[in-house]
Amino acid sequence: MSKVLVIGAGGVGSVAVHKMAMNSNIFSDITLASRRIEKCDATAESVKARTGVTIATAQVDADDIDATAALIARVQPKLVVNLALPYQDLAIMEACLKTGVHYMDTANYEPRDEAKFEYHWQWAYQDRFREAGLTALLGSGFDPGVTSVFATYLKKHYLDTIETLDILDCNGGDHGQHFATNFNPEINIREVTAVARHWENGAWVETPPLSHKQSFDFEQVGVKNMYLMYHEELESLKTHLPEIRRIRFWMTFGDAYLKHLEVLQNVGMTRIDPVLYEGKEIIPLQFLKAVLPEPASLGVTTKGKTNIGDIATGTKDGVQKTFYIWNVCDHEEAYAETGNQAVSYTTGVPAMIGAAMLLTGAWGGAGVFNMEQFDPDPFMAMLNEHGLPWQVKELDAPLAF
Ligand code: NDP
Protein backbone atom coordinates (compact mmCIF):
# COMPACT_ATOMS: atom_id res chain seq x y z
CA MET A 1 0.00 0.00 0.00
CA SER A 2 1.96 3.03 -1.23
CA LYS A 3 1.51 6.55 -2.47
CA VAL A 4 2.94 7.34 -5.90
CA LEU A 5 3.36 10.64 -7.75
CA VAL A 6 3.41 10.34 -11.56
CA ILE A 7 4.71 13.36 -13.49
CA GLY A 8 3.72 13.67 -17.18
CA ALA A 9 0.20 13.26 -18.54
CA GLY A 10 0.99 12.13 -22.09
CA GLY A 11 0.19 8.73 -23.62
CA VAL A 12 2.66 6.85 -21.41
CA GLY A 13 1.53 8.61 -18.24
CA SER A 14 -2.08 7.85 -19.09
CA VAL A 15 -1.44 4.10 -19.53
CA ALA A 16 0.68 3.95 -16.37
CA VAL A 17 -1.94 5.52 -14.11
CA HIS A 18 -4.74 3.38 -15.59
CA LYS A 19 -2.68 0.25 -14.85
CA MET A 20 -1.73 1.52 -11.36
CA ALA A 21 -5.41 2.12 -10.62
CA MET A 22 -6.11 -1.49 -11.67
CA ASN A 23 -3.56 -2.58 -9.04
CA SER A 24 -4.71 -0.59 -6.05
CA ASN A 25 -3.36 -3.26 -3.69
CA ILE A 26 0.11 -1.89 -4.60
CA PHE A 27 -0.75 1.69 -5.61
CA SER A 28 -3.12 2.75 -2.85
CA ASP A 29 -2.92 6.47 -3.61
CA ILE A 30 -2.08 7.96 -7.02
CA THR A 31 -1.42 11.60 -7.97
CA LEU A 32 -0.90 12.61 -11.62
CA ALA A 33 0.85 15.94 -12.20
CA SER A 34 1.83 17.62 -15.44
CA ARG A 35 2.44 20.97 -17.10
CA ARG A 36 -1.26 21.30 -18.03
CA ILE A 37 -3.67 20.22 -15.33
CA GLU A 38 -6.50 19.79 -17.86
CA LYS A 39 -4.63 16.82 -19.34
CA CYS A 40 -4.31 15.28 -15.87
CA ASP A 41 -8.01 15.87 -15.21
CA ALA A 42 -9.01 14.24 -18.51
CA THR A 43 -6.89 11.18 -17.65
CA ALA A 44 -8.32 11.09 -14.12
CA GLU A 45 -11.85 11.06 -15.59
CA SER A 46 -10.94 8.14 -17.85
CA VAL A 47 -9.35 6.26 -14.93
CA LYS A 48 -12.51 6.79 -12.86
CA ALA A 49 -14.77 5.63 -15.71
CA ARG A 50 -12.68 2.54 -16.53
CA THR A 51 -11.59 1.40 -13.07
CA GLY A 52 -13.78 3.22 -10.53
CA VAL A 53 -10.64 4.60 -8.85
CA THR A 54 -10.27 8.30 -8.05
CA ILE A 55 -6.80 9.73 -8.59
CA ALA A 56 -5.59 13.20 -7.52
CA THR A 57 -4.23 15.70 -10.06
CA ALA A 58 -1.85 18.65 -9.85
CA GLN A 59 -0.14 21.21 -12.07
CA VAL A 60 3.65 21.37 -12.04
CA ASP A 61 6.48 22.64 -14.22
CA ALA A 62 8.97 19.84 -13.64
CA ASP A 63 11.83 21.96 -14.98
CA ASP A 64 11.43 23.94 -11.77
CA ILE A 65 13.16 21.92 -9.02
CA ASP A 66 11.68 23.93 -6.15
CA ALA A 67 8.13 23.69 -7.52
CA THR A 68 8.49 19.91 -7.97
CA ALA A 69 10.00 19.53 -4.50
CA ALA A 70 7.10 21.54 -3.03
CA LEU A 71 4.62 19.25 -4.81
CA ILE A 72 6.43 16.15 -3.53
CA ALA A 73 6.44 17.59 0.01
CA ARG A 74 2.68 18.18 -0.23
CA VAL A 75 1.77 14.78 -1.78
CA GLN A 76 4.27 12.78 0.34
CA PRO A 77 4.70 9.89 -2.13
CA LYS A 78 7.08 6.99 -1.57
CA LEU A 79 8.10 7.12 -5.26
CA VAL A 80 8.09 9.68 -8.08
CA VAL A 81 7.53 8.16 -11.54
CA ASN A 82 8.84 10.54 -14.20
CA LEU A 83 6.84 10.13 -17.42
CA ALA A 84 7.40 13.68 -18.63
CA LEU A 85 10.15 14.24 -21.21
CA PRO A 86 13.84 13.29 -20.98
CA TYR A 87 14.65 17.01 -20.54
CA GLN A 88 13.11 16.91 -17.05
CA ASP A 89 15.04 13.88 -15.71
CA LEU A 90 17.80 15.71 -13.82
CA ALA A 91 15.46 18.34 -12.36
CA ILE A 92 13.11 15.63 -11.05
CA MET A 93 16.05 13.60 -9.66
CA GLU A 94 17.19 16.75 -7.83
CA ALA A 95 13.69 17.28 -6.43
CA CYS A 96 13.63 13.64 -5.22
CA LEU A 97 16.98 14.07 -3.47
CA LYS A 98 15.73 17.29 -1.88
CA THR A 99 12.67 15.58 -0.46
CA GLY A 100 14.06 12.07 0.24
CA VAL A 101 11.88 10.15 -2.24
CA HIS A 102 12.70 7.28 -4.66
CA TYR A 103 12.85 8.06 -8.42
CA MET A 104 12.00 6.17 -11.64
CA ASP A 105 11.84 7.06 -15.35
CA THR A 106 11.56 5.51 -18.83
CA ALA A 107 14.08 7.49 -20.90
CA ASN A 108 17.54 8.87 -20.23
CA TYR A 109 18.30 12.56 -19.78
CA GLU A 110 18.62 14.65 -22.90
CA PRO A 111 19.89 18.24 -23.02
CA ARG A 112 17.50 20.28 -25.17
CA ASP A 113 20.21 21.46 -27.55
CA GLU A 114 21.99 18.12 -28.20
CA ALA A 115 20.64 14.72 -29.21
CA LYS A 116 22.99 12.48 -27.21
CA PHE A 117 21.04 9.66 -25.54
CA GLU A 118 23.83 9.03 -23.02
CA TYR A 119 23.56 7.88 -19.41
CA HIS A 120 26.54 9.71 -17.92
CA TRP A 121 24.49 12.66 -16.63
CA GLN A 122 22.23 10.34 -14.63
CA TRP A 123 24.93 7.86 -13.62
CA ALA A 124 26.75 10.84 -12.07
CA TYR A 125 24.00 10.86 -9.41
CA GLN A 126 25.15 7.45 -8.12
CA ASP A 127 26.90 8.71 -4.97
CA ARG A 128 24.18 11.20 -4.05
CA PHE A 129 21.39 8.60 -4.25
CA ARG A 130 23.52 6.02 -2.43
CA GLU A 131 24.39 8.45 0.37
CA ALA A 132 20.73 9.45 0.69
CA GLY A 133 19.68 5.78 0.89
CA LEU A 134 17.37 6.28 -2.10
CA THR A 135 16.78 4.26 -5.29
CA ALA A 136 16.76 5.76 -8.79
CA LEU A 137 15.56 3.21 -11.38
CA LEU A 138 16.35 4.30 -14.95
CA GLY A 139 14.55 3.25 -18.13
CA SER A 140 11.52 1.21 -17.06
CA GLY A 141 9.67 1.35 -20.38
CA PHE A 142 9.78 -1.24 -23.16
CA ASP A 143 13.01 -0.26 -24.85
CA PRO A 144 14.81 0.55 -22.67
CA GLY A 145 13.15 -1.49 -19.98
CA VAL A 146 11.59 -4.79 -21.01
CA THR A 147 14.30 -5.38 -23.64
CA SER A 148 16.94 -5.03 -20.90
CA VAL A 149 15.06 -7.42 -18.59
CA PHE A 150 14.61 -9.87 -21.51
CA ALA A 151 18.41 -9.95 -21.88
CA THR A 152 19.00 -10.74 -18.20
CA TYR A 153 16.19 -13.31 -18.25
CA LEU A 154 17.87 -15.16 -21.14
CA LYS A 155 21.18 -14.97 -19.34
CA LYS A 156 19.66 -16.27 -16.08
CA HIS A 157 17.68 -19.17 -17.55
CA TYR A 158 18.89 -20.06 -21.06
CA LEU A 159 22.54 -19.05 -21.59
CA ASP A 160 25.69 -18.98 -19.50
CA THR A 161 27.06 -16.01 -21.43
CA ILE A 162 25.65 -13.72 -24.12
CA GLU A 163 28.04 -13.03 -26.99
CA THR A 164 25.76 -11.11 -29.36
CA LEU A 165 22.48 -9.39 -28.65
CA ASP A 166 20.10 -7.84 -31.19
CA ILE A 167 17.06 -5.84 -30.07
CA LEU A 168 14.31 -5.80 -32.70
CA ASP A 169 11.57 -3.17 -32.37
CA CYS A 170 8.73 -3.53 -34.86
CA ASN A 171 5.63 -1.38 -34.96
CA GLY A 172 3.30 -2.97 -37.50
CA GLY A 173 0.53 -0.50 -36.62
CA ASP A 174 -1.18 1.80 -39.10
CA HIS A 175 -2.69 5.05 -37.75
CA GLY A 176 -4.10 6.19 -41.08
CA GLN A 177 -2.20 9.55 -41.01
CA HIS A 178 0.24 10.68 -43.70
CA PHE A 179 2.92 11.30 -41.07
CA ALA A 180 2.78 10.99 -37.30
CA THR A 181 4.99 9.58 -34.57
CA ASN A 182 3.77 7.09 -31.99
CA PHE A 183 5.42 8.78 -29.06
CA ASN A 184 6.56 12.32 -28.44
CA PRO A 185 7.49 13.58 -31.96
CA GLU A 186 10.42 15.67 -30.80
CA ILE A 187 12.12 12.78 -28.98
CA ASN A 188 11.20 10.28 -31.71
CA ILE A 189 12.65 12.36 -34.55
CA ARG A 190 15.80 13.23 -32.59
CA GLU A 191 16.34 9.48 -32.04
CA VAL A 192 15.67 8.38 -35.62
CA THR A 193 17.81 11.07 -37.25
CA ALA A 194 20.80 10.48 -34.95
CA VAL A 195 23.94 8.72 -36.23
CA ALA A 196 23.53 4.93 -35.89
CA ARG A 197 25.88 3.33 -33.37
CA HIS A 198 26.38 -0.23 -32.23
CA TRP A 199 28.89 -1.88 -29.89
CA GLU A 200 31.31 -4.40 -31.39
CA ASN A 201 34.57 -5.85 -30.07
CA GLY A 202 35.01 -3.22 -27.39
CA ALA A 203 34.23 -0.11 -29.44
CA TRP A 204 31.33 1.91 -30.79
CA VAL A 205 30.87 1.57 -34.55
CA GLU A 206 29.18 4.58 -36.18
CA THR A 207 27.22 4.51 -39.44
CA PRO A 208 25.08 7.20 -41.10
CA PRO A 209 21.45 7.40 -39.88
CA LEU A 210 19.14 4.76 -41.44
CA SER A 211 21.89 3.47 -43.75
CA HIS A 212 21.72 -0.24 -42.73
CA LYS A 213 18.53 -2.08 -43.62
CA GLN A 214 17.48 -5.72 -43.10
CA SER A 215 14.15 -7.40 -43.55
CA PHE A 216 12.77 -9.65 -40.83
CA ASP A 217 9.63 -11.76 -40.51
CA PHE A 218 7.94 -10.67 -37.27
CA GLU A 219 5.44 -13.07 -35.78
CA GLN A 220 1.83 -11.79 -36.07
CA VAL A 221 3.07 -8.77 -38.08
CA GLY A 222 4.86 -10.17 -41.14
CA VAL A 223 7.97 -9.16 -43.07
CA LYS A 224 9.14 -5.59 -42.36
CA ASN A 225 12.22 -3.55 -43.13
CA MET A 226 14.19 -2.66 -40.02
CA TYR A 227 17.07 -0.20 -39.70
CA LEU A 228 20.16 -0.16 -37.51
CA MET A 229 19.91 2.65 -34.94
CA TYR A 230 21.45 3.82 -31.72
CA HIS A 231 19.32 3.28 -28.66
CA GLU A 232 20.20 4.10 -25.08
CA GLU A 233 19.98 0.58 -23.62
CA LEU A 234 23.01 -0.40 -25.73
CA GLU A 235 25.18 1.71 -23.44
CA SER A 236 23.83 0.31 -20.18
CA LEU A 237 23.68 -3.32 -21.39
CA LYS A 238 27.25 -3.33 -22.67
CA THR A 239 28.28 -1.86 -19.30
CA HIS A 240 26.35 -4.31 -17.11
CA LEU A 241 26.81 -7.41 -19.30
CA PRO A 242 30.45 -6.76 -20.21
CA GLU A 243 30.93 -10.13 -21.92
CA ILE A 244 28.71 -9.03 -24.83
CA ARG A 245 30.86 -8.82 -27.93
CA ARG A 246 28.28 -7.16 -30.18
CA ILE A 247 25.03 -5.43 -29.37
CA ARG A 248 22.74 -3.78 -31.92
CA PHE A 249 19.31 -2.15 -32.04
CA TRP A 250 16.93 -2.32 -35.01
CA MET A 251 13.66 -0.49 -35.59
CA THR A 252 11.13 -0.89 -38.39
CA PHE A 253 9.98 2.07 -40.48
CA GLY A 254 7.60 2.16 -43.42
CA ASP A 255 8.64 3.77 -46.69
CA ALA A 256 6.09 6.61 -46.33
CA TYR A 257 7.43 7.53 -42.86
CA LEU A 258 11.00 7.59 -44.18
CA LYS A 259 10.07 9.67 -47.24
CA HIS A 260 8.32 12.31 -45.11
CA LEU A 261 11.24 12.33 -42.67
CA GLU A 262 13.76 12.79 -45.49
CA VAL A 263 11.85 15.77 -46.86
CA LEU A 264 11.41 17.33 -43.42
CA GLN A 265 15.14 16.90 -42.77
CA ASN A 266 16.10 18.30 -46.18
CA VAL A 267 14.07 21.45 -45.61
CA GLY A 268 15.47 21.94 -42.10
CA MET A 269 12.33 21.16 -40.11
CA THR A 270 14.07 18.60 -37.86
CA ARG A 271 16.76 21.05 -36.69
CA ILE A 272 17.14 21.45 -32.91
CA ASP A 273 19.14 24.70 -33.02
CA PRO A 274 17.24 28.02 -32.77
CA VAL A 275 16.33 29.99 -35.91
CA LEU A 276 15.05 33.58 -35.96
CA TYR A 277 11.43 33.83 -37.13
CA GLU A 278 9.71 37.23 -37.13
CA GLY A 279 12.10 38.48 -34.47
CA LYS A 280 11.62 35.48 -32.20
CA GLU A 281 13.85 32.42 -31.79
CA ILE A 282 12.11 29.14 -32.55
CA ILE A 283 13.37 25.55 -32.71
CA PRO A 284 12.12 24.04 -36.00
CA LEU A 285 11.61 20.56 -34.47
CA GLN A 286 9.49 22.04 -31.67
CA PHE A 287 7.37 23.88 -34.24
CA LEU A 288 7.01 20.65 -36.22
CA LYS A 289 5.80 18.89 -33.05
CA ALA A 290 3.12 21.54 -32.67
CA VAL A 291 1.67 20.80 -36.13
CA LEU A 292 1.88 16.99 -35.97
CA PRO A 293 -0.88 14.88 -34.41
CA GLU A 294 -0.46 14.29 -30.67
CA PRO A 295 0.59 10.63 -30.18
CA ALA A 296 -2.22 10.26 -27.64
CA SER A 297 -4.76 11.16 -30.34
CA LEU A 298 -3.68 8.27 -32.61
CA GLY A 299 -5.14 5.50 -30.48
CA VAL A 300 -8.64 5.71 -31.88
CA THR A 301 -7.53 4.96 -35.47
CA THR A 302 -4.47 2.73 -35.00
CA LYS A 303 -4.78 -0.89 -36.08
CA GLY A 304 -2.19 -3.68 -36.12
CA LYS A 305 0.39 -4.95 -33.67
CA THR A 306 3.81 -4.21 -32.24
CA ASN A 307 6.40 -6.97 -31.86
CA ILE A 308 9.50 -6.13 -29.80
CA GLY A 309 12.12 -8.59 -28.61
CA ASP A 310 15.72 -9.69 -28.18
CA ILE A 311 17.75 -12.30 -30.06
CA ALA A 312 20.72 -13.50 -28.04
CA THR A 313 23.47 -15.87 -29.09
CA GLY A 314 25.82 -17.35 -26.54
CA THR A 315 26.86 -20.58 -24.98
CA LYS A 316 25.10 -23.00 -22.64
CA ASP A 317 27.28 -25.74 -21.14
CA GLY A 318 29.85 -24.99 -23.83
CA VAL A 319 27.40 -25.32 -26.75
CA GLN A 320 26.49 -22.32 -28.92
CA LYS A 321 22.76 -21.49 -28.80
CA THR A 322 20.48 -18.70 -30.00
CA PHE A 323 17.25 -17.67 -28.29
CA TYR A 324 14.54 -15.21 -29.34
CA ILE A 325 12.28 -13.63 -26.70
CA TRP A 326 9.49 -11.24 -27.68
CA ASN A 327 6.12 -9.68 -26.95
CA VAL A 328 3.30 -8.89 -29.36
CA CYS A 329 0.89 -6.10 -28.43
CA ASP A 330 -2.30 -5.21 -30.31
CA HIS A 331 -3.06 -1.51 -30.82
CA GLU A 332 -6.83 -1.90 -30.74
CA GLU A 333 -6.80 -4.04 -27.60
CA ALA A 334 -4.50 -1.52 -25.87
CA TYR A 335 -6.88 1.26 -26.86
CA ALA A 336 -9.94 -0.62 -25.64
CA GLU A 337 -8.32 -1.18 -22.25
CA THR A 338 -6.73 2.23 -21.56
CA GLY A 339 -7.71 4.66 -24.34
CA ASN A 340 -4.12 4.65 -25.70
CA GLN A 341 -2.36 2.88 -28.59
CA ALA A 342 0.20 0.11 -28.18
CA VAL A 343 3.35 2.26 -28.20
CA SER A 344 2.10 4.14 -25.13
CA TYR A 345 0.78 0.85 -23.70
CA THR A 346 4.05 -1.05 -24.12
CA THR A 347 5.83 1.77 -22.26
CA GLY A 348 3.20 2.56 -19.62
CA VAL A 349 2.71 -1.05 -18.48
CA PRO A 350 6.45 -1.61 -17.74
CA ALA A 351 6.48 1.79 -16.02
CA MET A 352 3.74 0.52 -13.71
CA ILE A 353 5.63 -2.76 -13.19
CA GLY A 354 8.96 -1.02 -12.46
CA ALA A 355 7.16 1.15 -9.91
CA ALA A 356 5.56 -1.97 -8.41
CA MET A 357 9.01 -3.61 -8.14
CA LEU A 358 10.26 -0.66 -6.07
CA LEU A 359 7.13 -0.21 -3.95
CA THR A 360 6.85 -3.90 -3.05
CA GLY A 361 10.56 -4.17 -2.31
CA ALA A 362 11.11 -6.84 -5.00
CA TRP A 363 13.78 -4.47 -6.36
CA GLY A 364 15.58 -1.80 -4.40
CA GLY A 365 18.82 -0.57 -2.87
CA ALA A 366 20.62 2.71 -2.53
CA GLY A 367 21.96 4.21 -5.75
CA VAL A 368 21.21 4.66 -9.45
CA PHE A 369 20.28 1.44 -11.27
CA ASN A 370 19.44 0.24 -14.77
CA MET A 371 16.86 -2.48 -15.29
CA GLU A 372 19.33 -5.26 -16.07
CA GLN A 373 20.93 -4.94 -12.63
CA PHE A 374 17.96 -6.60 -10.91
CA ASP A 375 16.49 -10.12 -10.80
CA PRO A 376 14.35 -10.37 -13.98
CA ASP A 377 11.91 -13.01 -12.64
CA PRO A 378 9.38 -10.91 -10.68
CA PHE A 379 9.25 -8.31 -13.47
CA MET A 380 8.78 -11.01 -16.14
CA ALA A 381 5.96 -12.58 -14.11
CA MET A 382 4.14 -9.24 -13.91
CA LEU A 383 4.49 -8.70 -17.69
CA ASN A 384 2.51 -11.91 -18.23
CA GLU A 385 -0.13 -10.89 -15.71
CA HIS A 386 -0.64 -7.28 -16.79
CA GLY A 387 -1.07 -7.28 -20.56
CA LEU A 388 2.38 -7.86 -22.08
CA PRO A 389 2.80 -11.65 -22.31
CA TRP A 390 6.09 -12.85 -23.80
CA GLN A 391 7.37 -15.98 -25.50
CA VAL A 392 10.81 -17.58 -25.89
CA LYS A 393 11.99 -19.93 -28.59
CA GLU A 394 15.29 -21.40 -29.62
CA LEU A 395 16.44 -20.50 -33.16
CA ASP A 396 18.31 -22.96 -35.35
CA ALA A 397 21.18 -20.55 -35.92
CA PRO A 398 22.41 -17.05 -35.02
CA LEU A 399 21.10 -14.13 -37.14
CA ALA A 400 22.59 -14.35 -40.61
CA PHE A 401 23.34 -10.60 -40.80
P1 NDP B 1 4.08 12.97 -24.44
O1 NDP B 1 4.72 14.12 -25.10
O2 NDP B 1 2.78 12.41 -24.94
O3 NDP B 1 3.86 13.30 -22.88
C1 NDP B 1 4.78 13.99 -22.10
C2 NDP B 1 4.01 14.68 -20.99
O4 NDP B 1 4.93 15.38 -20.15
C3 NDP B 1 3.02 15.72 -21.54
O5 NDP B 1 1.81 15.60 -20.86
C4 NDP B 1 3.72 17.03 -21.22
O6 NDP B 1 2.86 18.11 -20.94
C5 NDP B 1 4.47 16.68 -19.95
N1 NDP B 1 5.54 17.63 -19.74
C6 NDP B 1 6.44 18.09 -20.65
N2 NDP B 1 7.24 18.97 -20.10
C7 NDP B 1 6.86 19.09 -18.80
C8 NDP B 1 7.31 19.87 -17.71
N3 NDP B 1 8.33 20.73 -17.83
N4 NDP B 1 6.67 19.74 -16.52
C9 NDP B 1 5.63 18.89 -16.38
N5 NDP B 1 5.15 18.12 -17.39
C10 NDP B 1 5.77 18.22 -18.57
O7 NDP B 1 5.15 11.80 -24.39
P2 NDP B 1 4.93 10.24 -24.16
O8 NDP B 1 3.87 10.02 -23.14
O9 NDP B 1 4.83 9.58 -25.47
O10 NDP B 1 6.35 9.84 -23.54
C11 NDP B 1 6.64 10.06 -22.16
C12 NDP B 1 8.06 9.62 -21.86
O11 NDP B 1 8.20 8.25 -22.17
C13 NDP B 1 9.13 10.35 -22.70
O12 NDP B 1 10.23 10.61 -21.86
C14 NDP B 1 9.52 9.34 -23.74
O13 NDP B 1 10.82 9.53 -24.21
C15 NDP B 1 9.39 8.06 -22.94
N6 NDP B 1 9.21 6.86 -23.78
C16 NDP B 1 9.93 5.74 -23.44
C17 NDP B 1 9.78 4.59 -24.19
C18 NDP B 1 10.46 3.34 -23.77
O14 NDP B 1 10.14 2.27 -24.30
N7 NDP B 1 11.38 3.34 -22.83
C19 NDP B 1 8.93 4.53 -25.38
C20 NDP B 1 8.13 5.72 -25.59
C21 NDP B 1 8.31 6.85 -24.81
P3 NDP B 1 2.02 18.85 -22.13
O15 NDP B 1 0.92 17.88 -22.42
O16 NDP B 1 1.57 20.10 -21.48
O17 NDP B 1 2.99 19.04 -23.27
Boltz pocket constraint, residues with backbone or C-beta under 6 A from the ligand:
constraints:
  - pocket:
      binder: B
      contacts: [[A, 7], [A, 8], [A, 9], [A, 10], [A, 11], [A, 12], [A, 13], [A, 33], [A, 34], [A, 35], [A, 36], [A, 39], [A, 60], [A, 61], [A, 62], [A, 63], [A, 82], [A, 83], [A, 84], [A, 85], [A, 86], [A, 88], [A, 106], [A, 107], [A, 139], [A, 140], [A, 141], [A, 142], [A, 143], [A, 144], [A, 145], [A, 182], [A, 183], [A, 184], [A, 185], [A, 187], [A, 295], [A, 296], [A, 343], [A, 344], [A, 346], [A, 347]]
      max_distance: 6.0
